[in-house]
Amino acid sequence: MVETTLSRIIDNIDTVFRGDAWHGPSVMEMINSLPESKLRENQPFSRQSIAQNIYHLTAYRNFVIEKLKDNIHFRLETDEENWGTEEALKDPVQLKKNLVETHNRLLTKLEEFDDELLSKNVPGEYYDFYKLLNGLIQHDTYHLGMIWVLWQ
């Protein structure tokens, strides 16, 4: 297989998510090491719980998938769309399962494209897919840090 810029970005997305990230534990390594009791616990210094951060990671993967499907109207505008509802956050096992399934759907969708995707504008946005996909890596790393801080 020929290595392309897109394939390297896909690898980075998956590395930060699954493991072997240079910065330490990946998203799933961190999430899988958490006691379930910590997931919904709120800290006085944060508006969101760990469970809400997990939901948010899933929501942003859905955002990227919808944009890859050329959905110009898809947005994450409300707190519920970004951080989840009580109902969506109540089952930690399902929350983790949804994140993994959405991540796998994202990788499968990205495999349909080549490097030409990276210079295309994201439907309905002012930036291109190169910025969006690299932003997803940065977004995951940021929320991984938030999850770690909330766990402590």
VEXFI-692803 format. One record per residue: residue in one letter; x, y, z of N, C-alpha, C in turn. Coordinates in steps of 0.05 Angstrom, whole numbers, padded with zeros to 5 digits, always signed. Atoms other than C-alpha are relative to their C-alpha. Example, Ala and Ser with C-alpha at 12.3 -4.5 7.8 and 13.67 -1.06 7.14 Angstrom:
// residues 2
A+00018-00024+00000+00246-00090+00156+00018+00024+00000
S-00016-00024-00001+00273-00021+00143-00015+00022+00014
***
This chain:
// residues 152
M+00017-00024+00000+00000+00000+00000+00018+00025+00000
V-00015-00025+00002+00026+00068-00019-00009+00019+00023
E+00007-00019-00021+00030+00117+00039-00006+00027-00012
T+00009-00026+00010-00008+00181+00026-00003+00019+00024
T+00005-00018-00022-00020+00243+00067-00025-00008+00015
L+00025+00008-00013-00091+00220+00081+00004-00025+00016
S-00004+00025-00015-00068+00150+00102+00016+00006+00026
R-00015-00008-00024-00019+00183+00151-00018+00014+00020
I+00019-00014-00018-00074+00227+00180-00019-00021+00012
I+00017+00021-00011-00120+00166+00187+00015-00016+00021
D-00016+00014-00020-00063+00130+00223+00002+00016+00026
N-00003-00017-00024-00054+00189+00270-00027+00001+00015
I+00026+00000-00013-00129+00192+00284-00003-00026+00016
D+00004+00026-00013-00129+00118+00301+00020-00004+00023
T-00020+00003-00021-00064+00121+00342-00008+00015+00025
V+00009-00015-00023-00090+00176+00387-00024-00014+00013
F+00024+00013-00011-00154+00136+00395+00006-00027+00012
R-00003+00028-00009-00129+00064+00403+00026-00006+00015
G-00024+00006-00015-00057+00066+00426+00025+00006-00015
D-00027-00006+00010+00018+00076+00414+00003+00030-00006
A-00003-00028+00004+00009+00151+00417+00025+00009+00014
W-00025-00009-00011+00074+00188+00431-00004+00014+00027
H+00005-00016-00024+00041+00230+00486-00008-00016+00024
G+00008+00017-00023+00021+00171+00530-00025-00016-00007
P+00023+00016+00005-00044+00134+00538-00018+00012-00021
S+00019-00009+00020-00093+00137+00481-00027+00005+00012
V+00027-00005-00010-00166+00156+00487-00012-00025+00012
M+00012+00025-00010-00189+00084+00494+00016-00013+00023
E-00016+00010-00022-00131+00064+00539-00008+00014+00026
M+00008-00016-00023-00151+00120+00586-00029-00007+00009
I+00028+00006-00006-00226+00107+00582-00004-00028+00012
N+00003+00028-00010-00219+00032+00592+00013-00004+00027
S-00012+00003-00026-00176+00043+00654-00016+00014+00022
L+00015-00015-00019-00228+00087+00688-00020-00018+00015
P+00022+00013-00014-00273+00060+00743-00027+00012-00009
E+00026-00010+00009-00346+00066+00720-00011+00021+00019
S+00011-00019-00019-00362+00105+00783+00010+00029-00006
K-00011-00027+00007-00319+00163+00757-00013+00012-00024
L+00010-00010+00026-00354+00169+00690-00020+00023+00003
R+00021-00020-00002-00414+00210+00714+00005+00020+00022
E-00007-00017-00022-00380+00244+00772+00006+00028-00010
N-00006-00028+00008-00379+00320+00767+00021+00012+00019
Q-00020-00014-00016-00320+00361+00790-00007+00029+00001
P+00008-00028-00003-00329+00432+00816+00013+00019-00020
F-00015-00017+00019-00279+00460+00766-00007-00005-00029
S+00006+00006+00028-00311+00431+00704-00031-00001-00004
R+00028+00002+00007-00379+00438+00671-00008-00027-00010
Q+00006+00026+00011-00374+00369+00640+00013-00023+00015
S-00010+00025-00012-00365+00299+00667+00017-00015-00020
I-00014+00018+00018-00321+00245+00638-00019-00011-00020
A+00020+00011+00019-00383+00214+00608-00008+00020-00021
Q+00006-00020+00020-00400+00279+00574+00023+00004-00020
N-00023-00002+00018-00329+00284+00546+00000-00024-00019
I+00001+00023+00018-00337+00213+00518-00022+00004-00021
Y+00022-00006+00019-00404+00232+00487+00010+00021-00021
H-00010-00021+00017-00371+00294+00458+00019-00010-00021
L-00018+00013+00019-00316+00253+00425-00016-00015-00022
T+00017+00014+00019-00370+00211+00392-00015+00020-00018
A+00014-00020+00015-00409+00273+00371+00017+00012-00022
Y-00017-00012+00020-00349+00302+00335+00008-00020-00022
R-00004+00020+00021-00336+00237+00299-00024-00001-00019
N+00024-00001+00017-00408+00239+00275+00000+00025-00017
F-00002-00024+00016-00396+00311+00253+00017-00004-00025
V-00018+00006+00023-00337+00289+00209-00013-00019-00020
I+00013+00019+00018-00376+00230+00181-00021+00014-00017
E+00021-00014+00015-00434+00275+00162+00012+00019-00021
K-00013-00018+00019-00388+00325+00129+00013-00016-00023
L-00011+00018+00022-00354+00268+00090-00023-00009-00018
K+00023+00008+00016-00424+00250+00066-00013+00024-00014
D+00008-00024+00014-00430+00321+00040-00025+00013+00012
N+00023-00011-00014-00482+00341+00092+00006+00029+00009
I-00005-00029-00004-00479+00417+00088-00014+00011+00025
H+00016-00011-00022-00531+00427+00143+00006-00012+00027
F-00005+00012-00026-00504+00382+00198+00017+00019+00018
R-00013-00017-00020-00484+00421+00260-00003-00012+00027
L+00002+00007-00028-00471+00410+00333-00005+00026+00015
E+00006-00027-00010-00507+00471+00361-00008+00000+00029
T+00011-00001-00027-00539+00452+00427+00018-00016+00019
D-00015+00015-00020-00509+00427+00492-00007-00030-00002
E+00008+00028+00002-00549+00362+00483+00014-00014-00023
E-00013+00011+00023-00519+00351+00414+00030-00004+00006
N-00028+00000-00006-00449+00365+00440+00008-00018+00024
W-00007+00013-00026-00450+00335+00511-00018-00022+00009
G+00018+00022-00006-00509+00287+00512-00022+00008+00019
T+00023-00003-00018-00573+00280+00551+00003-00019+00023
E-00001+00019-00023-00584+00245+00618-00004-00029-00011
E+00005+00027+00011-00612+00186+00578+00025-00011-00015
A-00023+00009+00016-00552+00183+00531+00024-00006+00018
L-00023+00003-00018-00503+00186+00590-00003-00021+00021
K+00005+00018-00023-00534+00135+00637+00013-00027-00001
D-00012+00027+00002-00503+00071+00610+00029+00003-00010
P-00028-00003+00007-00426+00074+00611+00009-00020-00021
V-00008+00021+00020-00419+00009+00571-00009+00009-00027
Q+00010-00009+00026-00463+00036+00515+00014+00025-00010
L-00014-00025+00007-00428+00103+00516+00027-00007-00013
K-00026+00009+00012-00360+00069+00504-00004-00014-00026
K+00005+00015+00024-00390+00022+00453-00007+00019-00024
N+00007-00019+00021-00420+00081+00414+00025+00015-00010
L-00024-00013+00008-00353+00116+00414+00017-00018-00019
V-00016+00018+00017-00316+00055+00386-00013-00005-00027
E+00015+00005+00025-00370+00041+00334+00002+00024-00018
T-00001-00024+00016-00370+00113+00311+00028+00005-00011
H-00028-00002+00009-00294+00114+00307+00005-00019-00023
N-00004+00019+00022-00295+00051+00264-00015+00008-00025
R+00014-00010+00023-00348+00081+00219+00015+00023-00013
L-00016-00022+00011-00305+00143+00211+00023-00011-00016
L-00023+00010+00015-00244+00103+00191-00008-00014-00026
T+00011+00013+00024-00285+00061+00142-00007+00021-00021
K+00008-00021+00019-00313+00125+00111+00024+00014-00012
L-00024-00014+00010-00245+00158+00105+00015-00017-00020
E-00014+00018+00019-00218+00097+00068-00012+00003-00029
E+00012-00004+00027-00265+00116+00010+00013+00023-00015
F-00011-00024+00012-00224+00178-00005+00030-00002-00004
D-00029-00003+00004-00155+00198-00029+00009+00028+00008
D-00011-00026-00008-00111+00259-00018-00015+00024-00011
E+00015-00023+00011-00156+00302-00061-00020+00011+00020
L+00019-00009-00021-00204+00304-00002+00011+00023+00016
L-00012-00019-00020-00155+00344+00040-00002+00029-00008
S+00002-00027+00009-00159+00406-00003-00029+00010-00005
K+00028-00007+00005-00235+00405-00010-00011+00014+00025
N+00013-00014-00022-00275+00453+00032-00021-00018+00013
V+00020+00015-00015-00317+00421+00087-00027+00012-00006
P+00026-00011+00007-00390+00428+00066-00012+00018+00022
G+00012-00018-00019-00420+00489+00100+00019+00014+00019
E-00020-00011-00018-00355+00509+00133+00020+00017-00015
Y-00020-00017+00012-00298+00558+00119+00028-00013-00002
Y-00026+00014-00001-00242+00507+00125-00001-00026-00016
D-00001+00024+00016-00218+00446+00087+00002-00025+00017
F-00001+00026-00015-00216+00372+00106+00027-00005+00013
Y-00026+00002-00013-00142+00376+00121-00001+00011+00028
K+00002-00013-00026-00156+00424+00177-00020-00015+00018
L+00020+00014-00016-00218+00386+00200+00012-00026+00012
L-00010+00026-00010-00182+00318+00205+00023+00004+00019
N-00021-00005-00019-00120+00346+00238-00012+00013+00026
G+00014-00011-00023-00167+00385+00284-00013-00022+00017
L+00011+00023-00015-00200+00319+00303+00021-00012+00018
I-00023+00011-00016-00132+00293+00327+00005+00019+00024
Q-00005-00020-00022-00121+00357+00367-00023-00001+00020
H+00024+00001-00017-00192+00353+00394+00000-00024+00018
D-00002+00025-00016-00183+00281+00417+00022+00003+00022
T-00022-00003-00019-00117+00299+00451-00008+00019+00022
Y+00009-00019-00020-00148+00359+00487-00019-00014+00019
H+00020+00013-00018-00207+00318+00513+00011-00024+00015
L-00015+00020-00015-00161+00261+00532+00012+00012+00025
G-00011-00014-00023-00126+00311+00577-00022+00008+00020
M+00022-00007-00018-00193+00335+00605-00009-00025+00015
I+00009+00025-00013-00213+00263+00620+00020-00007+00022
W-00020+00007-00020-00147+00252+00656-00002+00019+00025
V+00003-00019-00021-00156+00316+00697-00025-00006+00017
L+00024+00006-00014-00227+00297+00715+00002-00026+00017
W-00004+00025-00014-00204+00228+00737+00015+00004+00026
Q-00018-00004-00023-00153+00255+00786-00014+00010+00025
***
